[in-house]
Amino acid sequence: IDSSGNLWITDAGNRRVLEFAAADIAKGGSGLTAVLEIGQADFTSLKTNLGTTANTITDQFAVPSAIAFDPQGRLFVSDSDASRPDLLSRVLVFEPPFENAMSASRIMGVLPQTGTLTQPQIYQTVMDDPEGIFFLPNNQIGVVDSGYNRILIFPSYDQWPAQTTQFSPRAATVVGHNFDFTA
């Protein structure tokens, strides 16, 4: 539920996230109709092929599983594909105002296509099946990285380096693993 009382859900089978208006929910009963859809071009079509550059596609999901809103109203959606974890395990960030078929403004969990990274930098960035997202009181972002049996804590969104400098942010802290990001 966002700060306006709208209900947001992941619809993994249809590779999308849906918003239901607070006013419609308040009426009670059944037969709710979504008012907004992210991840598909419209309410009736289904894009399925993410191709080999799946991790950098920003307007489509493989299997969205968790959603959370930060205090500024940004929507964070975890997305992964168990059949291709090497290609797709990420968190997409959407900035308000939200629109149908919009693209994410940033992606967490994706390595740059060029350059050389150290092993710790890779482990600070890459995820395997992110299944939960939460926010700490200081606005740091927690991601439950279930495939690697750990929790990654990232700096708050306003502290991320520019995407041209560092494609995805790197975690500052890890819980459940070696504290120096080497394993």
C-alpha positions in Angstrom: 0.0 0.0 0.0 1.5 3.3 -1.0 1.3 6.6 1.0 -2.0 7.4 -0.8 -3.6 4.1 0.2 -3.4 2.5 -3.3 -2.8 -1.2 -3.4 0.1 -2.5 -5.5 0.7 -6.1 -6.3 3.1 -8.2 -8.3 1.5 -10.3 -11.0 4.4 -12.7 -11.6 2.5 -14.9 -14.1 1.8 -11.9 -16.3 5.2 -10.3 -15.7 3.8 -7.1 -14.3 3.0 -4.9 -11.3 -0.5 -3.6 -10.9 -2.0 -0.6 -8.9 -5.5 -0.6 -7.6 -7.0 2.8 -6.6 -7.6 3.4 -2.9 -11.1 4.7 -3.6 -12.1 1.4 -5.3 -10.7 -0.6 -2.5 -12.6 1.5 0.1 -15.9 0.6 -1.7 -15.3 -3.1 -0.7 -16.7 -6.0 -2.6 -15.0 -7.8 -5.5 -14.2 -7.1 -9.1 -11.4 -4.6 -8.6 -9.9 -3.3 -11.8 -6.3 -2.2 -11.9 -5.7 1.5 -12.8 -2.0 1.2 -13.7 0.3 -1.5 -15.1 4.1 -1.5 -15.1 6.0 -4.2 -17.0 3.7 -4.6 -20.1 2.7 -2.3 -22.9 -1.0 -2.4 -22.0 -3.5 -4.5 -20.0 -4.1 -6.9 -22.9 -0.7 -7.8 -24.3 2.1 -9.9 -22.8 5.7 -9.2 -23.7 7.7 -12.3 -22.8 11.1 -12.3 -24.5 13.7 -10.4 -22.5 16.6 -11.6 -24.8 20.3 -11.8 -23.8 20.4 -8.2 -22.4 17.6 -8.9 -19.9 19.4 -7.3 -17.0 19.4 -3.9 -18.6 15.9 -3.8 -20.0 14.0 -1.3 -17.9 10.3 -1.6 -19.0 9.7 -5.3 -18.7 9.9 -8.0 -16.0 10.8 -11.6 -16.0 9.2 -12.7 -12.6 8.6 -9.7 -10.3 8.3 -10.9 -6.7 8.6 -8.1 -4.1 7.7 -4.5 -4.0 8.4 -1.7 -1.6 8.1 2.1 -1.5 10.8 4.3 0.0 9.9 7.4 2.0 10.1 9.5 -1.1 7.5 7.4 -2.9 9.9 5.5 -5.3 8.7 2.0 -6.2 11.3 -0.8 -5.9 10.5 -4.1 -7.6 12.7 -7.3 -7.3 12.8 -9.3 -10.5 14.6 -12.5 -11.3 14.4 -15.6 -13.5 15.4 -18.8 -11.8 16.1 -20.5 -15.1 18.6 -17.7 -16.0 20.0 -16.3 -12.7 23.3 -15.3 -14.5 21.3 -13.0 -16.8 18.5 -11.8 -14.5 18.5 -11.0 -10.8 17.9 -7.4 -10.1 15.8 -4.7 -8.4 14.2 -2.0 -10.6 13.5 1.5 -9.2 10.6 3.5 -10.6 10.2 7.3 -9.8 6.8 8.9 -9.4 4.6 10.0 -11.1 3.8 6.5 -12.2 2.5 5.8 -15.7 1.4 2.7 -17.6 4.3 0.9 -19.3 6.9 3.2 -17.8 10.6 2.4 -17.6 12.6 2.1 -14.4 14.9 5.0 -13.6 17.6 2.8 -12.1 18.5 -0.9 -11.7 20.2 -2.6 -8.8 22.3 -5.8 -9.2 23.7 -5.3 -12.7 27.4 -5.2 -13.5 28.7 -2.7 -16.1 29.3 -4.1 -19.5 32.9 -2.8 -19.6 35.7 -2.4 -17.2 37.4 -4.6 -14.7 35.9 -5.1 -11.2 37.5 -6.7 -8.2 35.8 -9.8 -6.6 34.5 -7.7 -3.6 33.0 -5.1 -6.1 31.2 -8.0 -7.9 29.8 -9.4 -4.6 28.7 -5.9 -3.5 26.6 -5.6 -6.7 25.4 -9.0 -8.0 22.4 -10.7 -6.5 20.8 -14.1 -7.0 17.0 -14.2 -6.7 16.3 -11.0 -4.6 13.0 -11.8 -2.8 12.5 -8.9 -0.4 13.1 -5.2 -0.1 13.0 -3.0 3.0 14.1 0.4 4.2 16.0 1.3 7.4 15.3 4.4 9.4 18.2 6.2 7.8 16.8 5.4 4.3 19.3 2.7 3.5 17.9 0.0 1.3 17.9 -3.7 2.3 17.6 -6.5 -0.2 17.0 -10.1 0.8 19.3 -11.9 -1.6 17.8 -15.4 -1.2 20.0 -17.2 -3.7 23.2 -16.1 -1.9 21.6 -16.5 1.6 22.3 -13.0 2.6 20.9 -9.5 3.1 22.6 -6.6 1.3 22.3 -3.1 2.7 22.7 -0.3 0.1 23.1 3.4 0.6 20.0 5.6 0.4 18.9 6.3 -3.2 20.1 10.0 -3.0 23.6 8.8 -2.2 24.0 6.5 -5.3 26.6 7.5 -7.8 25.4 8.7 -11.2 24.5 5.8 -13.5 27.2 6.9 -15.9 29.8 6.5 -13.2 28.5 3.3 -11.7 25.7 1.4 -13.4 24.3 -0.2 -10.3 24.9 0.9 -6.7 27.1 -1.3 -4.5 26.1 -2.6 -1.1 27.8 -1.0 1.9 27.1 -3.9 4.3 26.3 -7.6 4.0 24.5 -9.6 6.7 24.8 -13.4 6.7 28.2 -13.7 4.9 31.8 -12.8 5.2 31.8 -9.0 6.1 34.4 -8.1 3.4 32.4 -9.2 0.4 34.9 -11.8 -0.7 32.8 -15.0 -0.4 
